[in-house]
Amino acid sequence: MTKKNAFNPVDPEPLLIVISGPSGVGKDSVIDEMKERGLNIHFVVTATTRPPRPEEKNGVDYYFVTNDEFAEMIEKDELLEYAIVYNDYKGIPKSQVREALASGKDVVMRIDVQGAETVQGLEEDALSIFLTTETEEELVRRLKSRHTETDKSLNLRIATARKELEDIENFDYVVTNKENQLEKTVDIIEAIIHAEHHRVEQRQVTL
């Protein structure tokens, strides 16, 4: 690992930051707020086979691809990780991550808990942050209030979310995204990133 001391400081190493948590905790809202702040961070755009929602834009929210296109990405080994999430495929393009890290920028990946565990297995120095709500009841309420799924799909998301809450211990940090306190949530995440850049022994991403 790169070391530094008070007499010979070095530039901080770029961080590979995983922001994860169950559906409904506000991952998208957190990422949007971070983007609004103009941070010197590259936000990875995930590829997915699911259809876009009315407000989503291709290349901004996700790269929306067909099943055949996603299969080709798998065959060409172009994905850092991929998984089936609620019956659709999602994956992180390798080139996007490597190019951003090479430029010296921190890289933020917004991924589901399953994908986060895969990335942690591939890169032990990834910084992992688990987003959650104050209570399980609050999480269920948020999921129901979105009105974006059928009853069957909603029940699957709720069951999956409850299971994913058990994985908190596998992450470096846990941040509670309280209702109507999005700015405070992002303040905490920024503070974590700032502190990580001032470690004596820097995280050394090797991807």
N, C-alpha and C positions, 0 to 999 in steps of 0.2 A: 504494500500500500504506500501511497505517497504520504510523506510526513512533512511537517513544517514546525518551525519554532519561532519565538519572538524576534530573533535576529535574522531569520532567513525565511520569510513567509513566501508562500506560493499561491498561485491562483487556485480557487476551489475547483475540484473536479466536478464535471456535470453530473447531475443526479438522474437516475431512472426512477420515476415516482409512480407508484401504483395507487390509484384511488379506487376503492372498491366498496362493496356492501350490497345488501339485498335490494331488490326493486322497491322503489317507494321512499328510499332514504334521502333522495335529492341529489344524486350524483350529477345529473345534467345541470341542475341549477347551480351547483357549486362550480362546475367547470365554466359555465356561462359567466358567473361573477368574476372568476379568476381572469377570464379573457377580457372582461370589461376594464379590469385594472391595468391592462397593458403590461403585464409581467413579461420578463425576458424568458419565456418558456414556450417550447413547442408542444402543442396539444395534438396527440396522435388521433387521426381519423380512422375509425374501425371499419373494416369491410363486413357487410352483412347480406344475407339472402332474404331477409324479411322485407316486406314492402314498406315504403316510407309513409309516415303519418302526415296528415295535411300540412303541418307547419314545418316539416323537416326538408332540408335542402341537401341534394347529393353533393358530396365533396366537402361539406361543412359539418353536418351532423354525423353522417356515415357515408361510406361508399356503398351504394346500393347495387348489388351485382346479382346475376342469375346463378342458379345452382351449377350450371356448366362452367361459368366463369370462376366460381369459387373452387370448383374441383380442379380447374387448371392451375389456380394459384397454389393449391396443395401439392399437385404433381411437380410443380416447378420449385418447390420448397421456398416459396416467397413469404410464408407466414411465420412470425415468431411463435405464435400460439393460435389455436383455433378450437372451437368447441360448439356443440349443439346447445343452444340456449332457447328454451321454450319452443322447440321444434324448428328453429331456424339456426343457420350457421353464422358465427361471428369470428373474426380473426384480426390479428394485428400484423400489418405489413412490416417485414424486417427492414427494408430499405429506408422507410420513413424514419424509423427509430435510429438506425445507424448514422444516417446523414445528419440528423439533428444533434446527436451526441458529438459527432465529429466537429460540428460547428461551435461546440462549447456551450450549447444551450441545455438547460435542464429539459427533460422530456416527461410529460405527464400522460399516463395511460388511464383512461376510465374504462374499467372492465369488471365483469361479474366475478364473483368469489372463486368460481371454478378456474377461470382464466388467470386470476391473481395467483393462485396456488401453482399453476403451471409456470408462470413467469418467475416466481420465487425459486422454483426448482432449477430453472435455467440460469438465473442470475442471483446469487446469494446476497449481493450488495445492493439489490433493488430496495428502495425505501417504500414500505407498504403502509398505507393509511386506510383504516376501516371506518366507513361512515355508518352511523346508526341513528336511531330515534331515541327519545327518552324512554318510551315503553313499547312493548310489542303491540299493545292496543292502538297506539298512535300510528305505528307502521301499517297495520291492517286498515285503519281509517283512511290513510293516505292512498293506499292502493285502491280502495273502493271508490274514492272520490275522483279518481282519474277518468273513469268511464271509458277506458280504451280497450277493454277486453270483454269477451263473453263470460258468462258465469263460470263455465268450465275452465277457461284460461285463467280467470281471476283466482279460482280456488287453487290452481296449480302454482301460481305466483305466491300466494299466501303460504302454502305448505313449504315451498322452496325457501322462501324468506325466513321462515321459522327455523329451518334446518341450517341455513347459512349463518344465522346469528350465533351458532355454536362454534364458529370458526374464528372468532375474535382473537383468541389466544395465539393464532398463527401470524398475526400482524405486528408491526413495530409500534404503531400508534392507533388509538381509537378516538374518534372525534364525534361527539353528539351534535347532530344538526337539528337544533331545537326549532320549533315552529316559529316562523316570523323573525328568525335571528340568523338569516343567511350570511349577512356581512360579518357577524361575529365568528361564524363557522369558518369562513374563508380567512379571517384574521388569524385564527388558530393554526390553520394549515400553512399560511405564510410564515408564521413564527416557527413552525416545525422545520420548514425548508431552510429558513435563515439559520436556525441552530445547527442543522446538519452540515451546512457549509462552513461552520466554524469548529467542527470536530478536529481534534489533534490528528487522528488517523482518519483520513478521508475514505468514503466509500469509493471503490474502484470498479466501475462497470467494465466488463470485458466482452460484451456482445460484439 
